[in-house]
Amino acid sequence: MNPDTVFSLASSAAMTGWLLLILAPRWGALIGFIRFGLIGALSLTYAVLVFVYFFRVEGGGFGSIAEVRVLFMSDPVLVAGWVHYLAFDLFIGTWIAGEADKRGYNRLLQAPMLVATFMFGPLGLLLFYLTRATEAALEPRKA
């Protein structure tokens, strides 16, 4: 399978997961499907791409920005990096949704956090942390 096809399939799978997470009822089976089905498939895709292509990139590595740049000049490794983002961001999104549900956050409040996580990863996590901190600051103190 060529990198363009893998990129397209992985992106579509992740988009499906995000739409389900944001819009669908949070049944246990659905969250399990997202976590173990979609994220598992993305993780497996990442693993295959890394093991097959990562060590073939001459001059690539994580020791300097130049080495990382060389790595990502390889389309299969670039797709592996993309799939890495997709899998981790979706995993963090499921965690945020679960924690937000436990805290009783309205789904309309959760949606911006989840969309921010989908689009910009750590910014959505930061938004969730700021929401939690605000909630804690506004809670009445126990005497």
TIBA-48333 format. One line per field, with one value per residue: residue number from 0; x, z, y of N, C-alpha, C in turn. Coordinates in nm, 3 decimals, padded with zeros to 5 digits, always signed. Each point is the difference from the previous one (the first is absolute). Layout:
# residues N
n = (NUM;...)
n.px = (X;...)
n.pz = (Z;...)
n.py = (Y;...)
ca.px = (X;...)
ca.pz = (Z;...)
ca.py = (Y;...)
c.px = (X;...)
c.pz = (Z;...)
c.py = (Y;...)
This chain:
# residues 143
n = (0;1;2;3;4;5;6;7;8;9;10;11;12;13;14;15;16;17;18;19;20;21;22;23;24;25;26;27;28;29;30;31;32;33;34;35;36;37;38;39;40;41;42;43;44;45;46;47;48;49;50;51;52;53;54;55;56;57;58;59;60;61;62;63;64;65;66;67;68;69;70;71;72;73;74;75;76;77;78;79;80;81;82;83;84;85;86;87;88;89;90;91;92;93;94;95;96;97;98;99;100;101;102;103;104;105;106;107;108;109;110;111;112;113;114;115;116;117;118;119;120;121;122;123;124;125;126;127;128;129;130;131;132;133;134;135;136;137;138;139;140;141;142)
n.px = (+00.085;-00.033;+00.094;-00.035;-00.009;+00.115;+00.052;-00.059;+00.033;+00.122;+00.004;-00.053;+00.081;+00.101;-00.036;-00.018;+00.115;+00.051;-00.060;+00.034;+00.123;-00.010;-00.052;+00.057;-00.101;+00.044;-00.048;+00.008;-00.090;-00.058;+00.016;-00.041;-00.096;-00.019;+00.004;-00.071;-00.106;-00.047;+00.016;-00.051;-00.092;-00.020;+00.001;-00.078;-00.073;+00.004;-00.025;-00.088;-00.049;+00.005;-00.049;-00.084;-00.032;-00.019;+00.045;-00.083;-00.034;+00.086;+00.067;-00.104;-00.071;+00.022;+00.124;-00.061;-00.026;+00.126;+00.026;-00.074;+00.058;+00.112;-00.033;-00.046;+00.115;-00.007;-00.074;+00.051;+00.115;-00.021;-00.049;+00.109;+00.067;-00.066;+00.019;+00.125;-00.005;-00.048;+00.084;+00.104;-00.027;-00.034;+00.111;+00.069;-00.058;+00.021;+00.124;+00.013;-00.058;+00.076;+00.108;-00.031;-00.029;+00.110;+00.048;-00.076;+00.109;-00.075;-00.067;-00.078;+00.030;-00.026;-00.097;+00.011;+00.000;-00.101;-00.066;+00.032;-00.034;-00.109;-00.018;+00.019;-00.044;+00.119;-00.041;-00.056;+00.112;+00.068;-00.087;+00.013;+00.132;-00.009;-00.083;+00.080;+00.103;-00.073;-00.038;+00.125;+00.036;-00.103;+00.051;-00.114;+00.072;+00.051;-00.081)
n.pz = (+00.000;-00.083;+00.031;-00.119;-00.035;+00.060;-00.049;-00.114;+00.005;+00.042;-00.085;-00.091;+00.040;+00.009;-00.117;-00.038;+00.057;-00.053;-00.115;+00.016;+00.033;-00.096;-00.096;+00.014;+00.042;+00.123;-00.079;+00.094;-00.075;-00.009;+00.128;+00.027;-00.090;+00.052;+00.130;-00.006;-00.064;+00.006;+00.128;+00.025;-00.095;+00.051;+00.121;-00.047;-00.063;+00.109;+00.075;-00.092;-00.010;+00.131;+00.023;-00.097;+00.035;+00.130;+00.007;-00.101;+00.081;-00.098;+00.113;+00.014;+00.091;+00.132;-00.046;-00.106;-00.015;-00.038;+00.100;+00.081;-00.053;+00.006;+00.125;+00.023;-00.063;+00.078;-00.109;-00.001;+00.028;-00.096;-00.072;+00.035;-00.020;-00.115;-00.024;+00.038;-00.063;-00.106;+00.022;+00.026;-00.097;-00.074;+00.041;-00.012;-00.118;-00.010;+00.040;-00.075;-00.098;+00.034;+00.013;-00.113;-00.048;+00.058;-00.051;-00.089;-00.076;-00.031;-00.089;+00.017;+00.128;-00.011;-00.084;+00.052;+00.116;-00.041;-00.051;+00.107;+00.068;-00.071;+00.006;+00.131;+00.020;+00.037;-00.095;-00.052;+00.022;-00.044;-00.098;-00.007;+00.009;-00.086;-00.067;+00.018;-00.030;-00.099;-00.031;+00.020;-00.071;-00.073;+00.033;+00.071;+00.082;+00.035;+00.101)
n.py = (-00.117;+00.095;+00.090;+00.042;-00.127;-00.031;+00.110;-00.026;-00.129;+00.030;+00.101;-00.081;-00.096;+00.087;+00.052;-00.125;-00.030;+00.110;-00.027;-00.126;+00.036;+00.089;-00.074;-00.116;-00.075;+00.019;-00.091;-00.092;-00.063;+00.117;+00.031;-00.123;+00.020;+00.121;-00.039;-00.113;+00.043;+00.123;+00.029;-00.119;+00.022;+00.120;-00.053;-00.098;+00.089;+00.075;-00.106;-00.037;+00.123;+00.008;-00.122;+00.032;+00.126;+00.008;-00.123;+00.022;+00.096;+00.009;+00.017;-00.084;+00.067;-00.009;-00.010;+00.046;+00.127;+00.002;-00.084;+00.073;+00.108;-00.066;-00.036;+00.123;-00.009;-00.106;-00.019;-00.124;+00.058;+00.088;-00.099;-00.068;+00.110;+00.009;-00.129;+00.025;+00.115;-00.063;-00.100;+00.075;+00.083;-00.104;-00.060;+00.112;+00.005;-00.131;+00.027;+00.109;-00.066;-00.103;+00.077;+00.059;-00.119;-00.048;+00.114;-00.063;+00.016;+00.102;-00.071;+00.108;-00.018;-00.129;+00.035;+00.124;-00.066;-00.077;+00.102;+00.072;-00.107;-00.014;+00.130;+00.020;-00.122;+00.039;+00.078;-00.108;-00.068;+00.105;+00.006;-00.132;+00.010;+00.101;-00.078;-00.104;+00.077;+00.047;-00.123;-00.041;+00.104;-00.038;-00.119;-00.007;+00.071;-00.118;+00.022)
ca.px = (-00.085;+00.087;-00.018;-00.119;-00.116;+00.005;-00.034;-00.142;-00.075;+00.021;-00.069;-00.144;-00.029;+00.007;-00.114;-00.116;+00.010;-00.029;-00.143;-00.071;+00.030;-00.062;-00.142;-00.080;-00.010;+00.124;-00.020;+00.125;+00.044;+00.049;+00.131;+00.090;+00.030;+00.095;+00.130;+00.069;-00.013;+00.061;+00.133;+00.083;+00.037;+00.097;+00.126;+00.060;+00.048;+00.121;+00.106;+00.046;+00.075;+00.128;+00.091;+00.037;+00.065;+00.076;+00.144;+00.051;+00.027;+00.139;+00.021;-00.113;+00.006;-00.057;+00.111;+00.006;-00.111;+00.036;-00.033;-00.146;-00.043;+00.030;-00.100;-00.131;+00.003;-00.047;-00.147;-00.053;+00.029;-00.089;-00.132;+00.010;-00.011;-00.139;-00.082;+00.035;-00.085;-00.141;-00.028;+00.016;-00.102;-00.129;+00.007;-00.016;-00.140;-00.086;+00.027;-00.066;-00.145;-00.033;+00.016;-00.103;-00.125;+00.004;-00.017;-00.131;+00.006;-00.095;+00.065;+00.030;+00.127;+00.105;+00.026;+00.117;+00.121;+00.028;+00.037;+00.136;+00.092;+00.006;+00.073;+00.128;+00.050;+00.024;-00.083;-00.125;+00.030;+00.016;-00.134;-00.063;+00.063;-00.045;-00.138;+00.006;+00.055;-00.104;-00.102;+00.054;+00.010;-00.134;-00.069;+00.001;+00.096;-00.056;+00.054)
ca.pz = (+00.000;-00.008;+00.114;-00.017;+00.038;+00.145;+00.056;-00.018;+00.084;+00.142;+00.028;+00.001;+00.121;+00.115;-00.009;+00.045;+00.145;+00.059;-00.015;+00.095;+00.136;+00.026;-00.031;+00.034;+00.143;+00.047;+00.047;+00.025;-00.120;-00.097;+00.047;-00.021;-00.143;-00.033;+00.064;-00.038;-00.144;-00.082;+00.048;-00.017;-00.142;-00.029;+00.064;-00.079;-00.124;+00.038;+00.028;-00.127;-00.075;+00.067;-00.011;-00.139;-00.069;+00.082;+00.002;-00.137;-00.036;+00.028;+00.055;+00.084;+00.141;+00.091;+00.066;-00.035;-00.088;-00.136;-00.013;-00.002;-00.132;-00.097;+00.021;-00.051;-00.147;-00.049;+00.010;+00.097;+00.137;+00.022;+00.029;+00.135;+00.094;-00.003;+00.068;+00.141;+00.049;-00.003;+00.106;+00.134;+00.022;+00.022;+00.132;+00.096;-00.011;+00.075;+00.143;+00.037;+00.000;+00.117;+00.119;-00.003;+00.037;+00.145;+00.070;-00.033;-00.095;-00.111;-00.128;-00.073;+00.056;-00.041;-00.144;-00.038;+00.048;-00.087;-00.134;+00.014;+00.009;-00.135;-00.093;+00.049;+00.105;+00.135;+00.032;+00.055;+00.134;+00.082;+00.022;+00.100;+00.130;+00.046;+00.043;+00.131;+00.098;+00.025;+00.081;+00.135;+00.062;+00.027;+00.097;+00.136;+00.091;+00.114;+00.126)
ca.py = (+00.117;+00.118;+00.092;+00.083;-00.081;-00.018;+00.132;+00.023;-00.094;+00.032;+00.126;-00.028;-00.077;+00.091;+00.091;-00.077;-00.008;+00.131;+00.030;-00.085;+00.046;+00.131;+00.007;-00.119;-00.034;-00.064;-00.136;-00.069;-00.072;+00.098;+00.046;-00.114;-00.006;+00.108;-00.024;-00.123;-00.022;+00.105;+00.037;-00.119;-00.012;+00.107;-00.037;-00.108;+00.062;+00.073;-00.098;-00.059;+00.102;+00.026;-00.114;-00.026;+00.111;+00.093;-00.026;+00.006;+00.139;+00.030;+00.134;+00.039;-00.035;+00.099;+00.068;+00.142;+00.039;-00.041;-00.143;-00.012;+00.050;-00.106;-00.106;+00.037;+00.015;-00.130;-00.003;-00.098;+00.044;+00.114;-00.056;-00.059;+00.112;+00.046;-00.101;+00.017;+00.110;-00.040;-00.098;+00.059;+00.103;-00.066;-00.060;+00.109;+00.044;-00.093;+00.021;+00.125;-00.023;-00.080;+00.083;+00.105;-00.067;-00.025;+00.127;+00.053;+00.110;-00.006;-00.036;+00.123;+00.049;-00.094;+00.004;+00.080;-00.066;-00.115;+00.051;+00.055;-00.114;-00.057;+00.087;+00.051;-00.089;+00.051;+00.117;-00.051;-00.050;+00.120;+00.054;-00.086;+00.028;+00.131;-00.016;-00.068;+00.093;+00.100;-00.068;-00.015;+00.133;+00.052;-00.085;+00.055;-00.063;-00.072;+00.053)
c.px = (+00.090;-00.031;-00.124;-00.126;-00.005;-00.039;-00.150;-00.085;+00.013;-00.073;-00.151;-00.040;+00.000;-00.118;-00.128;-00.001;-00.036;-00.147;-00.083;+00.018;-00.074;-00.152;-00.084;-00.013;+00.123;-00.028;+00.137;+00.054;+00.057;+00.140;+00.102;+00.039;+00.101;+00.138;+00.072;-00.008;+00.076;+00.142;+00.094;+00.046;+00.101;+00.136;+00.071;+00.057;+00.131;+00.116;+00.056;+00.084;+00.137;+00.096;+00.046;+00.087;+00.097;+00.152;+00.062;+00.040;+00.143;+00.015;-00.113;+00.020;-00.064;+00.108;+00.011;-00.119;+00.030;-00.033;-00.150;-00.053;+00.024;-00.103;-00.131;+00.000;-00.039;-00.151;-00.052;+00.026;-00.085;-00.141;+00.000;-00.013;-00.142;-00.091;+00.025;-00.086;-00.146;-00.034;+00.008;-00.105;-00.137;-00.004;-00.022;-00.144;-00.094;+00.020;-00.069;-00.151;-00.042;+00.010;-00.107;-00.137;-00.007;-00.027;-00.134;+00.001;-00.100;+00.074;+00.032;+00.128;+00.115;+00.040;+00.120;+00.132;+00.039;+00.040;+00.142;+00.103;+00.016;+00.087;+00.142;+00.053;+00.014;-00.082;-00.136;+00.019;+00.016;-00.136;-00.075;+00.059;-00.044;-00.145;-00.006;+00.050;-00.103;-00.109;+00.047;+00.006;-00.137;-00.078;+00.002;+00.098;-00.074;+00.066;+00.059)
c.pz = (+00.000;+00.113;-00.014;+00.043;+00.151;+00.070;-00.006;+00.089;+00.148;+00.038;+00.007;+00.126;+00.122;-00.001;+00.046;+00.153;+00.068;-00.012;+00.097;+00.143;+00.033;-00.011;+00.051;+00.151;+00.042;+00.062;+00.018;-00.123;-00.105;+00.040;-00.016;-00.146;-00.039;+00.056;-00.057;-00.151;-00.080;+00.046;-00.010;-00.144;-00.039;+00.060;-00.076;-00.131;+00.026;+00.018;-00.128;-00.078;+00.063;-00.020;-00.142;-00.058;+00.083;-00.015;-00.140;-00.041;+00.042;+00.046;+00.089;+00.143;+00.083;+00.070;-00.028;-00.088;-00.144;-00.023;-00.006;-00.135;-00.107;+00.013;-00.070;-00.148;-00.067;+00.016;+00.097;+00.145;+00.035;+00.033;+00.138;+00.105;+00.007;+00.076;+00.151;+00.061;+00.007;+00.116;+00.138;+00.027;+00.025;+00.136;+00.108;-00.004;+00.075;+00.150;+00.049;+00.009;+00.123;+00.129;+00.007;+00.034;+00.150;+00.079;-00.032;-00.094;-00.114;-00.130;-00.083;+00.052;-00.046;-00.147;-00.037;+00.044;-00.094;-00.140;+00.005;+00.009;-00.136;-00.093;+00.046;+00.122;+00.137;+00.036;+00.056;+00.141;+00.097;+00.032;+00.105;+00.139;+00.056;+00.048;+00.137;+00.108;+00.036;+00.088;+00.145;+00.072;+00.040;+00.101;+00.137;+00.089;+00.113;+00.127;+00.086)
c.py = (+00.124;+00.098;+00.089;-00.074;-00.019;+00.131;+00.023;-00.091;+00.033;+00.128;-00.021;-00.077;+00.091;+00.097;-00.068;-00.009;+00.132;+00.034;-00.083;+00.052;+00.129;-00.007;-00.117;-00.017;-00.079;-00.136;-00.066;-00.071;+00.097;+00.052;-00.113;-00.014;+00.108;-00.033;-00.120;-00.027;+00.105;+00.036;-00.120;-00.017;+00.108;-00.034;-00.111;+00.055;+00.074;-00.098;-00.060;+00.101;+00.025;-00.116;-00.026;+00.112;+00.084;-00.019;+00.000;+00.142;+00.036;+00.146;+00.048;-00.044;+00.108;+00.081;+00.149;+00.032;-00.040;-00.148;-00.022;+00.046;-00.107;-00.113;+00.035;+00.036;-00.131;-00.004;-00.105;+00.041;+00.122;-00.048;-00.065;+00.111;+00.053;-00.096;+00.003;+00.111;-00.041;-00.093;+00.065;+00.108;-00.062;-00.069;+00.106;+00.052;-00.092;+00.016;+00.128;-00.021;-00.080;+00.081;+00.108;-00.059;-00.024;+00.127;+00.066;+00.119;-00.025;-00.031;+00.124;+00.064;-00.089;+00.018;+00.088;-00.062;-00.113;+00.046;+00.058;-00.113;-00.065;+00.085;+00.031;-00.076;+00.065;+00.124;-00.043;-00.053;+00.118;+00.061;-00.083;+00.026;+00.135;-00.005;-00.066;+00.095;+00.107;-00.059;-00.012;+00.134;+00.054;-00.084;+00.065;-00.079;-00.071;+00.051;-00.108)
